[in-house]
Amino acid sequence: ELGVSVITVRAAMRTLRERHLIERYPGKGTFVLDSSHAPSVWGLGSTDDLLAMGYRTSIKLLRKGYVRPPQEISAKFGLPPSRKVYWCETLRIANGQPFEFTDAYLPPLTGDVIARTDLVAALEKRRLVSAVVQDICNLTITDVRQAMGAELARDRVAKMLKVPPGTPLLTVERDHYAADGTLVQAAHSRHRVDHFKYTTNLKR
């Protein structure tokens, strides 16, 4: 009826179950679940997943302004350590629970444009800093390179994520590039491990 194979249907059903949208009971059938009670677990394996997460969660702007970034951020942008860049700190929330704390850094040209923007209103509409950057600066992010690791929650991050200091967190560093290879945003996120799942497909 749908013109797809049994393998495709099984894969789709498996994905729906992983996202807590359905449950399957042997001998009884498959049932749609009340998604409002589903845990806030988000799988990120593509730029589409990033956009989907943005629209399915809310974002709160905590702080913004010009700062001297960490040395590794300055190096990524090819700037001297003393050069300030535009920065914002955000908290992402799902079902009333904070689950992602992010520092996003923008290079001087992009940052100067965003600094003149009502960032609170823009984030309320677009839900992602990178989406706001694309809209306001009229560019397209075509490549996102990410590195994952772990760290222990320090005082401010622990308070914002509502976990005890010293709690293990998953960290994700994402560098967003435009079509011409220009780095337009460097972000460092910390995730509560009970609210994050990384997914990817490996093909032969």
GROMACS elastic network, one bead per residue, 0.5 to 0.9 nm:
[ bonds ]
;  ai    aj funct       b0    kb
    1     4     6  0.80692   500
    2     5     6  0.86809   500
    4     7     6  0.82594   500
    4     8     6  0.63685   500
    4     9     6  0.71088   500
    5     8     6  0.52681   500
    5     9     6  0.64873   500
    5    10     6  0.87685   500
    6     9     6  0.50690   500
    6    10     6  0.61183   500
    6    11     6  0.85716   500
    7    10     6  0.51679   500
    7    11     6  0.61973   500
    7    12     6  0.86568   500
    8    11     6  0.50938   500
    8    12     6  0.61700   500
    8    13     6  0.86397   500
    9    12     6  0.50550   500
    9    13     6  0.61619   500
    9    14     6  0.85512   500
   10    13     6  0.51036   500
   10    14     6  0.61107   500
   10    15     6  0.86499   500
   11    14     6  0.50389   500
   11    15     6  0.62513   500
   11    16     6  0.87289   500
   12    15     6  0.50990   500
   12    16     6  0.62650   500
   12    17     6  0.86561   500
   13    16     6  0.50804   500
   13    17     6  0.61922   500
   13    18     6  0.86410   500
   13    22     6  0.79870   500
   14    17     6  0.51166   500
   14    18     6  0.62004   500
   14    19     6  0.86951   500
   15    18     6  0.50437   500
   15    19     6  0.62598   500
   15    20     6  0.87255   500
   15    21     6  0.88457   500
   16    19     6  0.51439   500
   16    20     6  0.63890   500
   16    21     6  0.53240   500
   16    22     6  0.59161   500
   16    23     6  0.84659   500
   17    20     6  0.50074   500
   17    21     6  0.57386   500
   17    23     6  0.58687   500
   17    24     6  0.77881   500
   18    21     6  0.76519   500
   18    22     6  0.83663   500
   19    22     6  0.79204   500
   19    35     6  0.88333   500
   19    38     6  0.80490   500
   19    39     6  0.88181   500
   19    41     6  0.76162   500
   19    42     6  0.81655   500
   19    43     6  0.87747   500
   20    23     6  0.72181   500
   20    32     6  0.89047   500
   20    33     6  0.70226   500
   20    34     6  0.86008   500
   20    35     6  0.68050   500
   20    37     6  0.89816   500
   20    38     6  0.58767   500
   20    39     6  0.77816   500
   21    31     6  0.86392   500
   21    32     6  0.59924   500
   21    33     6  0.51957   500
   21    34     6  0.71111   500
   21    35     6  0.57615   500
   21    38     6  0.77129   500
   22    30     6  0.67533   500
   22    31     6  0.54317   500
   22    33     6  0.50478   500
   22    34     6  0.84788   500
   22    35     6  0.86702   500
   23    29     6  0.85458   500
   23    30     6  0.57716   500
   23    31     6  0.53892   500
   23    32     6  0.65896   500
   23    33     6  0.67667   500
   24    28     6  0.78480   500
   24    29     6  0.58551   500
   24    31     6  0.63310   500
   24    32     6  0.89701   500
   25    28     6  0.53702   500
   25    29     6  0.54556   500
   25    30     6  0.62956   500
   25    31     6  0.81438   500
   26    29     6  0.64154   500
   26    30     6  0.85853   500
   32    35     6  0.85391   500
   33    36     6  0.87188   500
   33    37     6  0.84981   500
   33    38     6  0.83266   500
   34    37     6  0.60703   500
   34    38     6  0.72633   500
   35    38     6  0.50144   500
   35    39     6  0.85738   500
   36    39     6  0.85071   500
   36    95     6  0.77432   500
   37    40     6  0.89858   500
   37    95     6  0.84848   500
   38    41     6  0.83284   500
   38    95     6  0.88976   500
   39    94     6  0.89663   500
   39    95     6  0.82665   500
   39   194     6  0.87907   500
   39   195     6  0.75021   500
   40    94     6  0.61176   500
   40    95     6  0.70034   500
   40    97     6  0.80579   500
   40    99     6  0.82342   500
   40   194     6  0.82031   500
   40   195     6  0.54194   500
   40   196     6  0.78128   500
   41   194     6  0.71814   500
   41   196     6  0.50645   500
   41   197     6  0.64048   500
   42    49     6  0.84759   500
   42    53     6  0.69990   500
   42   195     6  0.64934   500
   42   196     6  0.50537   500
   42   197     6  0.56701   500
   42   198     6  0.77844   500
   43    49     6  0.70710   500
   43    50     6  0.88548   500
   43    53     6  0.85039   500
   43   196     6  0.63487   500
   43   198     6  0.50195   500
   43   199     6  0.56195   500
   43   200     6  0.88737   500
   44    47     6  0.79473   500
   44    48     6  0.85371   500
   44    49     6  0.53088   500
   44    50     6  0.63877   500
   44    53     6  0.82644   500
   44   196     6  0.81824   500
   44   197     6  0.68498   500
   44   198     6  0.51615   500
   44   199     6  0.57755   500
   44   200     6  0.78161   500
   45    48     6  0.82146   500
   45    49     6  0.63272   500
   45    50     6  0.81585   500
   45   198     6  0.62308   500
   45   201     6  0.79440   500
   46    49     6  0.51773   500
   46    50     6  0.66693   500
   46   144     6  0.87487   500
   46   199     6  0.85772   500
   46   200     6  0.78342   500
   47    50     6  0.50028   500
   47    51     6  0.64620   500
   47    52     6  0.86745   500
   47   142     6  0.89064   500
   47   143     6  0.83129   500
   47   144     6  0.73052   500
   48    51     6  0.51466   500
   48    52     6  0.61296   500
   48    53     6  0.85765   500
   49    53     6  0.60213   500
   49    54     6  0.84915   500
   50    53     6  0.51809   500
   50    54     6  0.62465   500
   50    55     6  0.89117   500
   50   128     6  0.85122   500
   51    54     6  0.50246   500
   51    55     6  0.64752   500
   51    56     6  0.87469   500
   51   127     6  0.84777   500
   51   128     6  0.76252   500
   51   131     6  0.83137   500
   52    55     6  0.53255   500
   52    56     6  0.61933   500
   52    57     6  0.86674   500
   53    56     6  0.51393   500
   53    57     6  0.60791   500
   53   127     6  0.88369   500
   54    57     6  0.55371   500
   54    58     6  0.70975   500
   54    59     6  0.79997   500
   54    92     6  0.86458   500
   54   126     6  0.76319   500
   54   127     6  0.50803   500
   54   128     6  0.58169   500
   55    58     6  0.74232   500
   55   126     6  0.76591   500
   55   127     6  0.62817   500
   55   128     6  0.85087   500
   56    94     6  0.76532   500
   56   127     6  0.89756   500
   57    92     6  0.67996   500
   57    93     6  0.58106   500
   57    94     6  0.50544   500
   57    95     6  0.79606   500
   57   127     6  0.77384   500
   58    91     6  0.84592   500
   58    92     6  0.57932   500
   58    93     6  0.52509   500
   58    94     6  0.65184   500
   58   123     6  0.89665   500
   58   124     6  0.77687   500
   58   127     6  0.65418   500
   59    90     6  0.66511   500
   59    91     6  0.56831   500
   59    93     6  0.61332   500
   59    94     6  0.89560   500
   59   123     6  0.70728   500
   59   124     6  0.72493   500
   59   127     6  0.60022   500
   59   128     6  0.77177   500
   60    89     6  0.86585   500
   60    90     6  0.55295   500
   60    91     6  0.51164   500
   60    92     6  0.63451   500
   60    93     6  0.78375   500
   60   120     6  0.79073   500
   60   123     6  0.80978   500
   60   124     6  0.83526   500
   61    64     6  0.77525   500
   61    88     6  0.73330   500
   61    89     6  0.62015   500
   61    91     6  0.65834   500
   61    92     6  0.89480   500
   61   119     6  0.80403   500
   61   120     6  0.64273   500
   61   123     6  0.79765   500
   62    88     6  0.75165   500
   62    89     6  0.54002   500
   62    90     6  0.53326   500
   62    91     6  0.69507   500
   63    87     6  0.82449   500
   63    88     6  0.56142   500
   63    89     6  0.51210   500
   63    90     6  0.72499   500
   64    67     6  0.88460   500
   64    86     6  0.75003   500
   64    87     6  0.55366   500
   64    89     6  0.62457   500
   64    90     6  0.89216   500
   64   115     6  0.86187   500
   65    85     6  0.82406   500
   65    86     6  0.56163   500
   65    87     6  0.55362   500
   65    88     6  0.65654   500
   65   115     6  0.74350   500
   66    69     6  0.88966   500
   66    84     6  0.58388   500
   66    85     6  0.53237   500
   66    87     6  0.59324   500
   66    88     6  0.86787   500
   66   111     6  0.86639   500
   66   115     6  0.87482   500
   67    83     6  0.83766   500
   67    84     6  0.50064   500
   67    85     6  0.56512   500
   67    86     6  0.64294   500
   67    87     6  0.65383   500
   68    71     6  0.85867   500
   68    74     6  0.82804   500
   68    81     6  0.71236   500
   68    82     6  0.63811   500
   68    83     6  0.62549   500
   68    85     6  0.63809   500
   68    86     6  0.87775   500
   69    72     6  0.80224   500
   69    73     6  0.59959   500
   69    74     6  0.62430   500
   69    81     6  0.76078   500
   69    82     6  0.86562   500
   69    83     6  0.82281   500
   69    84     6  0.67731   500
   69    85     6  0.67847   500
   69    86     6  0.88431   500
   69    87     6  0.81563   500
   69   105     6  0.76338   500
   70    73     6  0.54241   500
   70    74     6  0.65626   500
   70    75     6  0.88595   500
   70    81     6  0.80092   500
   71    74     6  0.51392   500
   71    75     6  0.62166   500
   71    76     6  0.87160   500
   71    80     6  0.87678   500
   71    81     6  0.61423   500
   72    75     6  0.50572   500
   72    76     6  0.62595   500
   72    77     6  0.88259   500
   73    76     6  0.50714   500
   73    77     6  0.64202   500
   73    78     6  0.85626   500
   73    79     6  0.85925   500
   73    81     6  0.89694   500
   73   105     6  0.77002   500
   73   186     6  0.70923   500
   73   187     6  0.89673   500
   74    77     6  0.52664   500
   74    78     6  0.60305   500
   74    79     6  0.50322   500
   74    80     6  0.64045   500
   74    81     6  0.58367   500
   74    82     6  0.86835   500
   74    83     6  0.77971   500
   74    84     6  0.87484   500
   74    85     6  0.85370   500
   74   107     6  0.89170   500
   75    79     6  0.60551   500
   75    80     6  0.75386   500
   75    81     6  0.78783   500
   76    79     6  0.77548   500
   76   175     6  0.89420   500
   76   183     6  0.79036   500
   76   186     6  0.81200   500
   77    80     6  0.89765   500
   77   106     6  0.87027   500
   77   107     6  0.64401   500
   77   183     6  0.69494   500
   77   184     6  0.86887   500
   77   186     6  0.86742   500
   79    82     6  0.81289   500
   79    83     6  0.63939   500
   79    84     6  0.88636   500
   79   107     6  0.87750   500
   80    83     6  0.55690   500
   80    84     6  0.89494   500
   81    84     6  0.80304   500
   83   108     6  0.89819   500
   84   107     6  0.88843   500
   84   108     6  0.79206   500
   85   105     6  0.67384   500
   85   106     6  0.61898   500
   85   107     6  0.57914   500
   85   108     6  0.56573   500
   85   111     6  0.67273   500
   85   112     6  0.86140   500
   86   104     6  0.84675   500
   86   105     6  0.59372   500
   86   106     6  0.53664   500
   86   107     6  0.68739   500
   86   108     6  0.68726   500
   86   110     6  0.83896   500
   86   112     6  0.71251   500
   86   114     6  0.81457   500
   86   115     6  0.71571   500
   87   103     6  0.70203   500
   87   104     6  0.56255   500
   87   106     6  0.63061   500
   87   111     6  0.77255   500
   88   102     6  0.81459   500
   88   103     6  0.59142   500
   88   104     6  0.54269   500
   88   105     6  0.67989   500
   88   106     6  0.87974   500
   88   129     6  0.87544   500
   89   101     6  0.74521   500
   89   102     6  0.56413   500
   89   104     6  0.64319   500
   90   100     6  0.81522   500
   90   101     6  0.59050   500
   90   102     6  0.52426   500
   90   103     6  0.66758   500
   90   104     6  0.80930   500
   90   129     6  0.89275   500
   91    98     6  0.66920   500
   91    99     6  0.75815   500
   91   100     6  0.57550   500
   91   102     6  0.64360   500
   91   160     6  0.74931   500
   91   161     6  0.81001   500
   92    97     6  0.84623   500
   92    98     6  0.57502   500
   92    99     6  0.60167   500
   92   100     6  0.50162   500
   92   101     6  0.64929   500
   92   102     6  0.81831   500
   93    96     6  0.60499   500
   93    97     6  0.53078   500
   93    99     6  0.58801   500
   93   100     6  0.71914   500
   94    97     6  0.52586   500
   94    98     6  0.64614   500
   94    99     6  0.72556   500
   95    98     6  0.84580   500
   97   161     6  0.81161   500
   97   162     6  0.85025   500
   98   101     6  0.79957   500
   98   160     6  0.72694   500
   98   161     6  0.53135   500
   98   162     6  0.72656   500
   98   192     6  0.83553   500
   99   160     6  0.89260   500
   99   161     6  0.59933   500
   99   162     6  0.87180   500
   99   190     6  0.82071   500
   99   191     6  0.56452   500
   99   192     6  0.52968   500
   99   193     6  0.84400   500
   99   194     6  0.84049   500
   99   195     6  0.60981   500
   99   196     6  0.80504   500
  100   160     6  0.89854   500
  100   161     6  0.70894   500
  100   189     6  0.64581   500
  100   190     6  0.56127   500
  100   192     6  0.66673   500
  100   195     6  0.85364   500
  100   196     6  0.89218   500
  101   157     6  0.68951   500
  101   160     6  0.74083   500
  101   161     6  0.70419   500
  101   188     6  0.83658   500
  101   189     6  0.55016   500
  101   190     6  0.52162   500
  101   191     6  0.66337   500
  101   192     6  0.89207   500
  102   187     6  0.67274   500
  102   188     6  0.55844   500
  102   190     6  0.63701   500
  102   191     6  0.87888   500
  103   186     6  0.84354   500
  103   187     6  0.55885   500
  103   188     6  0.52836   500
  103   189     6  0.64194   500
  103   190     6  0.89943   500
  104   129     6  0.76674   500
  104   130     6  0.89863   500
  104   185     6  0.67962   500
  104   186     6  0.58454   500
  104   188     6  0.64837   500
  104   189     6  0.83571   500
  105   111     6  0.80105   500
  105   184     6  0.86464   500
  105   185     6  0.57341   500
  105   186     6  0.52035   500
  105   187     6  0.60541   500
  105   188     6  0.86715   500
  106   109     6  0.81790   500
  106   110     6  0.60947   500
  106   112     6  0.86950   500
  106   114     6  0.86868   500
  106   183     6  0.86277   500
  106   184     6  0.61484   500
  106   186     6  0.66072   500
  106   187     6  0.87308   500
  107   110     6  0.56573   500
  107   111     6  0.55853   500
  107   112     6  0.83369   500
  107   183     6  0.78754   500
  107   184     6  0.64286   500
  107   185     6  0.70127   500
  107   186     6  0.86494   500
  108   112     6  0.58879   500
  108   113     6  0.86720   500
  109   112     6  0.54126   500
  109   113     6  0.67467   500
  110   113     6  0.53682   500
  110   114     6  0.64217   500
  110   115     6  0.86734   500
  110   133     6  0.75426   500
  110   137     6  0.67999   500
  110   184     6  0.69008   500
  110   185     6  0.85799   500
  111   114     6  0.50997   500
  111   115     6  0.59388   500
  111   116     6  0.88091   500
  111   133     6  0.88177   500
  111   184     6  0.89422   500
  112   115     6  0.51073   500
  112   116     6  0.67807   500
  113   116     6  0.55812   500
  113   117     6  0.69274   500
  113   133     6  0.87949   500
  113   136     6  0.75455   500
  113   137     6  0.69867   500
  114   117     6  0.50245   500
  114   118     6  0.80937   500
  114   119     6  0.72861   500
  114   132     6  0.83190   500
  114   133     6  0.70771   500
  114   136     6  0.71723   500
  114   137     6  0.78751   500
  115   118     6  0.79781   500
  115   119     6  0.78501   500
  116   119     6  0.84523   500
  117   120     6  0.86652   500
  117   121     6  0.87082   500
  117   122     6  0.77392   500
  117   136     6  0.81102   500
  118   121     6  0.56162   500
  118   122     6  0.62367   500
  118   123     6  0.87256   500
  119   123     6  0.59277   500
  119   124     6  0.83762   500
  119   129     6  0.86904   500
  119   132     6  0.81624   500
  120   123     6  0.53101   500
  120   124     6  0.61834   500
  120   125     6  0.88215   500
  121   124     6  0.50511   500
  121   125     6  0.64602   500
  121   126     6  0.87924   500
  122   125     6  0.52676   500
  122   126     6  0.61095   500
  122   127     6  0.77956   500
  122   128     6  0.89176   500
  122   129     6  0.86174   500
  122   132     6  0.63134   500
  123   126     6  0.50539   500
  123   128     6  0.61939   500
  123   129     6  0.67081   500
  123   131     6  0.85025   500
  123   132     6  0.67704   500
  124   127     6  0.56842   500
  124   128     6  0.87894   500
  125   128     6  0.88511   500
  125   132     6  0.87218   500
  126   129     6  0.78289   500
  126   130     6  0.89933   500
  126   131     6  0.61137   500
  126   132     6  0.62416   500
  127   130     6  0.89420   500
  127   131     6  0.74540   500
  127   132     6  0.80212   500
  128   131     6  0.51373   500
  128   132     6  0.64131   500
  128   133     6  0.87182   500
  129   132     6  0.51109   500
  129   133     6  0.62128   500
  129   134     6  0.87077   500
  129   185     6  0.87773   500
  130   134     6  0.62366   500
  130   135     6  0.87213   500
  130   141     6  0.79039   500
  130   176     6  0.76830   500
  130   184     6  0.85266   500
  130   185     6  0.71263   500
  131   134     6  0.51082   500
  131   135     6  0.62820   500
  131   136     6  0.86470   500
  131   141     6  0.86228   500
  132   135     6  0.51413   500
  132   136     6  0.59552   500
  132   137     6  0.81220   500
  133   136     6  0.53871   500
  133   137     6  0.55939   500
  133   138     6  0.77075   500
  133   139     6  0.76546   500
  133   140     6  0.88634   500
  133   184     6  0.81230   500
  133   185     6  0.83912   500
  134   137     6  0.55253   500
  134   138     6  0.54570   500
  134   140     6  0.56140   500
  134   141     6  0.68635   500
  135   138     6  0.52804   500
  135   139     6  0.70326   500
  135   140     6  0.84219   500
  136   139     6  0.81481   500
  137   140     6  0.89452   500
  139   178     6  0.68577   500
  139   179     6  0.83718   500
  140   177     6  0.83507   500
  140   178     6  0.56315   500
  140   179     6  0.66669   500
  141   144     6  0.75564   500
  141   176     6  0.62814   500
  141   177     6  0.54412   500
  141   179     6  0.65342   500
  141   184     6  0.80205   500
  142   176     6  0.77580   500
  142   177     6  0.61805   500
  142   178     6  0.55105   500
  142   179     6  0.55036   500
  142   181     6  0.87846   500
  143   175     6  0.81987   500
  143   176     6  0.60043   500
  143   177     6  0.51595   500
  143   178     6  0.68046   500
  143   179     6  0.75490   500
  143   181     6  0.83977   500
  144   174     6  0.63395   500
  144   175     6  0.55502   500
  144   177     6  0.61997   500
  145   173     6  0.80694   500
  145   174     6  0.55856   500
  145   175     6  0.52108   500
  145   176     6  0.66600   500
  145   177     6  0.81544   500
  146   172     6  0.65324   500
  146   173     6  0.52961   500
  146   175     6  0.63380   500
  146   176     6  0.87972   500
  147   171     6  0.81871   500
  147   172     6  0.57050   500
  147   173     6  0.51624   500
  147   174     6  0.67069   500
  147   175     6  0.89486   500
  148   170     6  0.72260   500
  148   171     6  0.55684   500
  148   173     6  0.64088   500
  148   174     6  0.88742   500
  149   169     6  0.86078   500
  149   170     6  0.59730   500
  149   171     6  0.50353   500
  149   172     6  0.65002   500
  149   173     6  0.84943   500
  150   168     6  0.68114   500
  150   169     6  0.56039   500
  150   171     6  0.51542   500
  150   172     6  0.83413   500
  150   190     6  0.83604   500
  151   154     6  0.88691   500
  151   166     6  0.85450   500
  151   167     6  0.83324   500
  151   168     6  0.58040   500
  151   169     6  0.54335   500
  151   170     6  0.66344   500
  151   171     6  0.67601   500
  151   190     6  0.82635   500
  152   158     6  0.88243   500
  152   165     6  0.73821   500
  152   167     6  0.53378   500
  152   169     6  0.58079   500
  152   170     6  0.87175   500
  153   156     6  0.81521   500
  153   157     6  0.59060   500
  153   158     6  0.50997   500
  153   159     6  0.88236   500
  153   161     6  0.88333   500
  153   163     6  0.78011   500
  153   164     6  0.75466   500
  153   165     6  0.52256   500
  153   167     6  0.52336   500
  153   168     6  0.62472   500
  153   169     6  0.63008   500
  153   190     6  0.84286   500
  154   157     6  0.55559   500
  154   158     6  0.56054   500
  154   159     6  0.83430   500
  154   164     6  0.87343   500
  154   165     6  0.54373   500
  154   166     6  0.63715   500
  154   167     6  0.83205   500
  155   158     6  0.52036   500
  155   159     6  0.61296   500
  155   160     6  0.87313   500
  155   164     6  0.83906   500
  155   165     6  0.57583   500
  155   166     6  0.84614   500
  156   159     6  0.51195   500
  156   160     6  0.62344   500
  156   161     6  0.86239   500
  156   165     6  0.87250   500
  157   160     6  0.51768   500
  157   161     6  0.60858   500
  157   162     6  0.83046   500
  157   163     6  0.85058   500
  157   165     6  0.82699   500
  157   190     6  0.80681   500
  158   161     6  0.52240   500
  158   162     6  0.57528   500
  158   163     6  0.50565   500
  158   164     6  0.58936   500
  158   165     6  0.53276   500
  158   166     6  0.78749   500
  158   167     6  0.76090   500
  159   162     6  0.50127   500
  159   163     6  0.64812   500
  159   164     6  0.75295   500
  159   165     6  0.78250   500
  160   163     6  0.79828   500
  161   164     6  0.89023   500
  161   190     6  0.89796   500
  161   191     6  0.82594   500
  161   192     6  0.72047   500
  163   166     6  0.84840   500
  163   167     6  0.65344   500
  163   192     6  0.82187   500
  164   167     6  0.57856   500
  165   168     6  0.88749   500
  166   169     6  0.88102   500
  167   192     6  0.86721   500
  168   192     6  0.78324   500
  168   193     6  0.74493   500
  169   190     6  0.60656   500
  169   191     6  0.55623   500
  169   192     6  0.54006   500
  169   193     6  0.58181   500
  170   189     6  0.82373   500
  170   190     6  0.57032   500
  170   191     6  0.50633   500
  170   192     6  0.65577   500
  170   193     6  0.59801   500
  170   196     6  0.81592   500
  171   188     6  0.71125   500
  171   189     6  0.55765   500
  171   191     6  0.61832   500
  172   187     6  0.80752   500
  172   188     6  0.58832   500
  172   189     6  0.51602   500
  172   190     6  0.64955   500
  172   191     6  0.79481   500
  173   186     6  0.73934   500
  173   187     6  0.56582   500
  173   189     6  0.63231   500
  173   190     6  0.89021   500
  174   185     6  0.80692   500
  174   186     6  0.58947   500
  174   187     6  0.51939   500
  174   188     6  0.65234   500
  174   189     6  0.81328   500
  175   183     6  0.68350   500
  175   184     6  0.77867   500
  175   185     6  0.58933   500
  175   187     6  0.64043   500
  175   188     6  0.89204   500
  176   182     6  0.84401   500
  176   183     6  0.58702   500
  176   184     6  0.57818   500
  176   185     6  0.51415   500
  176   186     6  0.63616   500
  176   187     6  0.83334   500
  177   180     6  0.78069   500
  177   181     6  0.55928   500
  177   182     6  0.53843   500
  177   184     6  0.56533   500
  177   185     6  0.72850   500
  178   181     6  0.53821   500
  178   182     6  0.53080   500
  178   183     6  0.65508   500
  178   184     6  0.66426   500
  179   182     6  0.73234   500
  183   186     6  0.74879   500
  191   194     6  0.83875   500
  191   195     6  0.71222   500
  191   196     6  0.66497   500
  192   195     6  0.55096   500
  192   196     6  0.67282   500
  193   196     6  0.55562   500
  193   197     6  0.78800   500
  194   197     6  0.83771   500
